[in-house]
Amino acid sequence: MSTVFDGTVVIVGGGVAGLVSAQLLQEAGAQVVVIERNETIGGLARSFRYDGFSFDCGPHRFHTENPNVKAYLDRVIQGDGTLFPRRSEVYFQGKYYRWPLHPKNLVQLPKPMAARAGIDLVANTFKEYQIDNFEQYVLRQYGPTLYEHFFRGYSEKFLGIHPRETHPDWAKVGINRAIIDDKLQMQNLAQLVKSTLTQFNKVEIPFLYPTEGMQQAWEKVSAIIEARGGRILSGVGARMEGQNGRVTKVWAGEESFEPSVVIWTAPITLAMSQLGLEVPHLPYLGLLLYNVAVECDIPRRYQWCYYGADDIVFNRISVPRFFSESTVPDATSTGLCVEVTCMEGDARWEHAERLTDWVVDDLVKVGLIPNRRVVHDVWVERIPESYPIYHKHYPRDLEQARRGLATFENLHLAGRTGMFWYNNMDHSIENAMQLCKRLLRDAGRAEIEEETLAAGIA
């Protein structure tokens, strides 16, 4: 079995997992090449810059309890970042609520709804649920009132499939990703109330964000890789060839490499297709970004907010200015990153620009801007394969994919799209570290692994 030191390590995908893997393996002595289909590196964590504004692909920020990830981020950011307390919200029945819930939100809820939710908590003690889909999971954990008024509509609006056809993992993982704070338990109404009551004197979680936008972090990593002799090929797709249980060649446009190891962070379905394997049903959700520049302040001070109502076109909005003031050209301007989900190739995807007026009108409707006249410009970006869709039978199909790809002994999956894994950036960094440690062990270079641990980078 060849190792990372027997030739070129080819990393397909220049997102978080790919770039971190390339940097760590290169620093351990490996020769690395990163192939990225987009002109800009960063993957789902890249930024878009125009007219002095910087927008990310949604609300990206760093927060981790892992000391190795913290050490890595300190080394990459090098003090060139902002620290800020979290403020996120949810827009529900025409009102804004702090998220995760704060005690003062309890008095904002309509009294009949709050009463029914409390009854649900008692009633669920005596009910049995067959938890094999999103609907059953949320009914068991939160009760029918919150399910009907919030979770059902938001999930169906976001994914485009009914909660009965959605795997319960989407609820488990999605709720945790939205909450972020590991100390908060929100898996049922009792935990919800308990966690809410603990918020009275709670100090908000500090988040870390690169001063000039998230792209700044990946440009620094890219510069480190290239300064040490690594190659980053952007704006070109990758194509694999395999034979006798190995990936024998990886093409980047007209250039080819014979890899010792391949780290694949592109869609898992694309890897199967290229290697001649039967492709299971593992679809990805597309994302439309409407990056709206407005010449005014906005009344809400959140960094991001969820919008579940089906009469509002967008699902979530983030405000880069409240991550860092350097993401706007001046103090009188605000950027709004407005997200609309769809399937790649559907009518929304193909004609995304036609939704621009609807997006702007809904910004007025939810009270973020006073009128259309304050809008300086709107830039539309299409992001394919942004989220794995956890349909009801996805574990079976994912296992089929993993078994098929495992027959290629020098191929390793990583990252959100490569592993079909709904994760955050911090998880991708940790995933890359764990993969690199395993590859170094397989190479019999335990002393290098210990050195990287001592340096706080793995």
C-alpha positions in Angstrom: 0.0 0.0 0.0 1.4 3.4 -1.0 1.6 6.2 1.5 1.5 10.0 1.4 5.3 10.0 1.1 5.5 7.7 -1.9 4.4 10.3 -4.5 2.0 13.1 -5.0 -1.0 13.5 -2.7 -3.8 14.8 -4.9 -6.6 16.7 -3.0 -9.7 17.1 -5.1 -11.6 20.2 -3.8 -10.1 23.4 -2.4 -12.6 23.9 0.4 -12.0 23.8 4.1 -11.2 20.0 4.5 -9.1 20.0 1.3 -7.0 23.0 2.1 -6.4 22.0 5.7 -5.5 18.5 4.7 -3.1 19.8 2.1 -1.4 22.2 4.5 -0.9 19.6 7.3 0.4 16.9 5.0 2.7 19.3 3.3 4.1 20.4 6.6 4.7 16.7 7.4 6.8 16.4 4.3 4.3 15.3 1.6 4.1 16.7 -1.9 0.6 18.1 -2.5 -1.6 19.2 -5.4 -5.0 20.8 -4.8 -7.5 20.8 -7.7 -10.5 23.2 -7.3 -13.2 23.6 -10.0 -14.0 27.2 -9.0 -11.8 30.1 -9.8 -11.8 31.0 -6.1 -10.6 28.6 -3.3 -12.6 28.1 -0.1 -15.4 25.9 -1.3 -18.6 26.4 0.6 -16.7 28.7 2.9 -15.5 31.1 0.2 -16.5 34.8 -0.1 -17.8 37.0 -2.9 -16.4 40.6 -3.1 -17.8 43.5 -5.2 -18.0 47.3 -4.8 -16.3 47.2 -1.4 -18.7 44.6 0.0 -17.8 41.1 1.1 -20.3 38.3 1.4 -19.9 34.7 2.5 -21.9 31.6 1.5 -24.2 32.1 4.5 -23.1 32.8 8.1 -19.6 31.3 8.4 -17.7 31.9 11.6 -15.3 29.9 13.8 -16.3 28.4 17.2 -14.9 25.2 18.6 -14.1 23.5 21.9 -11.4 21.4 20.3 -8.0 22.8 21.5 -6.2 21.5 18.4 -8.6 23.3 16.1 -8.2 26.4 18.2 -4.4 26.2 17.9 -4.7 25.8 14.2 -7.0 28.8 13.8 -4.7 31.0 15.9 -1.8 30.0 13.7 -3.7 30.8 10.5 -5.7 33.9 11.5 -2.6 35.3 13.4 -4.6 37.9 15.3 -6.2 39.3 12.1 -9.8 38.6 13.2 -12.7 39.9 15.1 -14.2 38.3 18.2 -17.9 39.0 18.8 -20.8 37.6 20.9 -23.3 35.6 19.0 -26.7 37.1 18.2 -29.0 35.1 16.0 -32.8 35.2 15.7 -35.8 33.4 14.2 -38.7 35.2 12.5 -41.9 33.6 13.5 -45.5 34.7 12.8 -44.4 38.2 12.0 -42.2 38.7 15.1 -38.5 38.3 15.8 -37.3 36.0 18.6 -33.9 35.5 19.9 -32.4 32.1 19.0 -31.6 30.0 21.1 -34.6 31.1 23.1 -34.2 33.7 25.8 -36.5 33.9 28.9 -38.1 37.2 27.6 -39.2 35.3 24.5 -41.6 33.2 26.5 -43.9 36.2 27.2 -43.8 37.1 23.4 -45.3 33.8 22.4 -49.1 33.8 21.9 -50.6 32.4 25.1 -52.7 29.7 23.5 -49.7 28.4 21.6 -47.5 28.4 24.8 -50.2 26.6 26.7 -50.6 23.9 24.0 -46.9 23.4 23.8 -46.9 22.8 27.6 -49.7 20.3 27.2 -47.6 18.5 24.5 -44.8 18.0 27.0 -47.1 16.2 29.4 -49.0 14.2 26.7 -45.8 13.0 25.1 -45.0 11.1 28.3 -47.8 8.7 27.4 -47.3 8.5 23.7 -45.3 6.1 21.5 -43.7 7.1 18.3 -42.0 5.1 15.5 -39.1 7.5 15.0 -38.2 6.6 11.4 -38.6 10.1 9.9 -38.2 13.8 10.6 -41.9 14.3 11.5 -41.9 11.5 14.1 -38.7 12.7 15.6 -39.9 16.2 16.1 -43.3 15.2 17.3 -41.7 13.0 20.0 -39.1 15.7 21.0 -41.1 18.9 20.7 -44.8 17.9 20.4 -47.3 18.7 17.6 -47.7 22.4 18.4 -44.1 23.4 17.7 -43.9 20.9 14.9 -46.9 22.3 13.0 -46.1 26.0 13.7 -42.4 26.0 12.9 -40.5 22.8 12.3 -42.7 21.2 9.6 -42.9 24.3 7.4 -39.3 25.3 7.7 -38.0 21.8 6.9 -40.2 21.4 3.9 -39.4 24.9 2.7 -35.7 24.3 3.1 -35.3 20.8 1.7 -38.3 20.7 -0.7 -39.4 17.3 0.6 -42.1 16.4 3.1 -40.9 15.7 6.7 -42.3 12.2 6.5 -39.8 11.5 3.7 -36.9 13.1 5.6 -34.6 11.1 7.8 -34.6 11.9 11.6 -30.9 12.6 11.3 -31.8 15.9 9.6 -33.6 17.0 12.8 -30.9 15.8 15.1 -28.0 17.3 13.2 -29.8 20.4 11.9 -31.0 21.6 15.3 -27.6 21.1 16.8 -25.9 23.0 13.9 -28.4 25.9 14.5 -27.8 26.0 18.2 -24.0 25.6 18.1 -23.6 25.9 21.9 -22.9 22.3 23.1 -24.0 23.3 26.6 -27.5 23.9 25.5 -29.8 20.9 25.3 -32.9 21.5 23.1 -33.9 18.0 22.2 -37.4 18.1 23.9 -39.7 20.6 25.6 -38.3 19.9 29.0 -34.8 20.6 27.9 -36.0 23.6 26.0 -37.5 25.2 29.1 -34.5 24.3 31.2 -32.0 25.7 28.7 -34.0 28.8 28.3 -34.1 29.5 32.0 -30.3 29.2 32.2 -30.0 32.1 29.8 -30.8 34.9 32.3 -27.1 35.8 33.1 -25.4 33.8 30.4 -22.4 35.3 28.6 -22.8 34.8 24.9 -20.4 32.5 23.0 -17.5 34.3 21.4 -17.1 33.7 17.7 -14.0 34.3 15.6 -14.1 35.8 12.1 -11.4 37.0 9.8 -11.3 40.8 9.6 -11.7 41.0 5.8 -14.2 38.2 5.4 -14.0 34.4 5.5 -12.0 34.3 2.2 -9.1 35.9 4.0 -8.5 32.7 6.0 -8.4 30.4 3.0 -6.2 32.8 1.0 -3.7 32.7 3.9 -3.8 28.9 3.9 -3.4 28.8 0.1 -0.4 31.2 0.4 1.3 28.9 3.0 0.8 25.9 0.7 2.2 27.6 -2.4 5.1 29.2 -0.5 6.3 25.7 0.5 6.1 24.4 -3.1 2.6 22.9 -3.1 0.3 23.5 -6.1 -3.2 24.8 -6.2 -5.0 24.5 -9.5 -8.2 26.5 -9.6 -10.8 26.9 -12.3 -10.4 23.3 -13.4 -12.4 20.1 -12.7 -10.8 16.9 -11.6 -11.3 13.4 -13.2 -10.2 10.1 -11.7 -9.2 6.9 -13.3 -9.0 3.6 -11.4 -7.7 0.1 -11.9 -7.1 -3.0 -9.7 -8.3 -1.3 -6.5 -6.4 1.9 -6.9 -6.9 5.4 -8.3 -4.2 5.3 -10.9 -4.5 8.8 -12.4 -6.2 12.1 -11.7 -6.7 14.7 -14.4 -6.8 18.4 -13.9 -7.9 19.7 -17.3 -5.1 18.5 -19.7 -2.6 17.8 -16.9 -2.5 14.4 -15.2 -1.0 13.1 -11.9 -0.3 9.5 -10.8 -1.2 9.9 -7.1 0.1 8.0 -4.1 -3.0 9.1 -2.2 -6.2 10.9 -3.3 -8.2 12.9 -0.8 -11.7 13.5 -2.3 -13.8 16.3 -1.0 -16.0 16.8 -4.1 -19.5 15.2 -4.2 -19.3 11.5 -3.3 -21.6 10.7 -6.2 -19.2 12.3 -8.7 -16.4 10.0 -7.4 -18.6 6.9 -7.9 -19.5 8.0 -11.4 -15.9 8.6 -12.4 -14.7 5.3 -11.1 -17.5 3.4 -12.9 -19.5 2.5 -9.8 -23.3 2.4 -9.6 -24.4 5.8 -8.2 -27.0 5.6 -5.4 -29.6 8.2 -4.7 -27.6 10.8 -2.7 -28.9 14.2 -3.9 -27.5 17.6 -2.9 -29.4 20.8 -2.3 -28.6 23.8 -4.4 -28.3 27.3 -2.9 -29.1 30.7 -4.4 -27.4 33.7 -2.8 -28.9 37.1 -3.2 -26.1 39.4 -2.0 -27.9 42.7 -1.4 -26.1 45.9 -0.8 -28.2 48.6 0.9 -27.4 52.2 1.6 -28.8 52.3 5.1 -28.6 50.8 8.6 -31.0 48.0 9.4 -33.2 47.8 12.6 -32.3 44.2 13.5 -28.8 43.6 14.9 -28.6 39.8 14.3 -25.7 38.1 12.6 -28.1 35.7 11.0 -31.9 34.9 11.2 -34.1 32.0 10.1 -37.3 32.6 8.1 -39.7 29.7 8.0 -42.9 31.3 6.7 -43.9 29.9 3.3 -45.0 33.3 2.1 -41.4 34.6 2.4 -39.1 33.5 -0.4 -35.9 33.2 1.6 -34.9 30.8 4.3 -32.1 32.6 6.1 -30.3 36.0 6.1 -26.9 36.8 7.4 -25.3 40.3 7.9 -21.5 40.2 7.3 -21.2 43.7 8.8 -22.1 42.3 12.2 -19.2 39.8 11.9 -16.8 42.5 10.8 -17.2 46.2 9.9 -14.5 45.7 7.2 -17.0 43.8 5.0 -18.7 47.0 4.0 -17.2 50.0 2.2 -18.5 52.6 4.8 -20.5 53.0 7.9 -23.6 54.0 6.0 -23.8 50.7 4.1 -25.0 47.2 5.0 -24.7 43.9 3.1 -27.4 41.3 3.4 -26.7 37.7 2.4 -30.1 36.3 1.5 -30.4 32.5 1.0 -32.9 30.6 -1.1 -32.7 26.8 -1.5 -33.6 24.9 -4.6 -32.5 21.9 -6.7 -29.7 22.5 -9.3 -31.3 22.7 -12.7 -34.9 23.5 -11.6 -36.8 26.6 -12.5 -35.5 28.7 -9.6 -31.9 27.7 -10.4 -32.2 28.4 -14.1 -34.0 31.7 -13.7 -32.7 32.9 -10.3 -32.4 36.5 -11.4 -36.2 36.7 -11.8 -36.6 36.2 -8.1 -34.6 39.4 -7.3 -37.7 41.7 -7.0 -39.4 39.1 -4.8 -36.4 39.0 -2.5 -36.2 42.8 -2.2 -40.0 43.0 -1.6 -39.8 40.4 1.2 -36.9 42.3 2.8 -39.3 45.2 3.1 -42.1 42.9 4.3 -40.0 41.5 7.2 -38.9 45.0 8.3 -35.2 44.9 7.4 -35.2 47.7 4.9 -37.7 50.7 4.6 -38.2 50.6 0.8 -36.7 49.4 -2.5 -34.9 52.8 -3.0 -32.2 52.0 -0.4 -31.0 49.0 -2.5 -27.7 49.8 -4.1 -27.3 46.5 -6.0 -28.1 42.8 -5.9 -25.6 40.1 -7.0 -26.9 36.6 -7.6 -24.6 33.6 -7.0 -25.5 29.9 -7.6 -23.9 27.4 -5.2 -24.3 23.7 -6.3 -24.1 20.8 -3.8 -24.5 23.0 -0.8 -26.3 20.6 1.6 -26.6 16.8 1.5 -30.3 15.9 1.4 -31.0 13.4 4.2 -34.0 11.5 2.6 -35.6 8.7 4.6 -33.4 6.0 3.1 -30.1 7.9 2.8 -28.1 5.7 5.3 -28.6 2.7 3.0 -27.5 4.6 -0.1 -24.6 6.2 1.7 -23.3 2.8 3.0 -23.5 1.5 -0.6 -21.4 4.4 -1.7 -18.8 4.0 1.0 -18.5 0.3 0.4 -17.9 0.8 -3.3 -15.3 3.5 -2.9 -13.5 1.6 -0.1 -12.4 -0.9 -2.8 -9.9 1.8 -4.0 -7.3 1.6 -1.2 -5.6 4.9 -1.9 -8.9 7.0 -2.0 -10.0 8.8 1.1 -13.2 10.9 1.6 -13.3 14.1 3.5 -15.5 17.2 4.0 -19.2 18.0 3.7 -19.7 16.9 0.1 -17.1 14.1 0.0 -18.6 12.4 3.0 -22.3 13.4 2.4 -22.1 15.0 5.9 -24.0 18.1 7.2 -21.3 19.8 9.1 -19.7 23.1 10.1 -16.3 24.5 9.2 -14.9 23.6 12.5 -16.0 19.9 11.9 -14.3 20.0 8.5 -11.0 21.2 10.1 -11.2 18.4 12.7 -12.1 15.9 10.1 -9.0 16.9 8.1 -6.8 16.6 11.1 -8.1 13.2 12.0 -7.6 12.0 8.4 -4.0 13.4 8.3 -3.1 11.7 11.5 -4.4 8.4 10.2 -2.4 8.8 6.9 0.8 9.6 8.8 0.3 6.5 11.0 -0.3 4.4 7.9 3.0 5.7 6.6 4.8 4.5 9.7 5.8 8.1 10.6 4.6 8.2 14.2 7.4 10.7 15.0 6.0 13.2 12.5 2.5 12.7 14.0 3.8 13.5 17.4 5.6 16.6 16.1 2.4 17.9 14.5 0.5 17.3 17.7 3.2 19.2 19.7 2.8 22.1 17.2 -0.9 22.2 17.8 -1.9 21.5 14.2 -3.3 18.0 14.3 
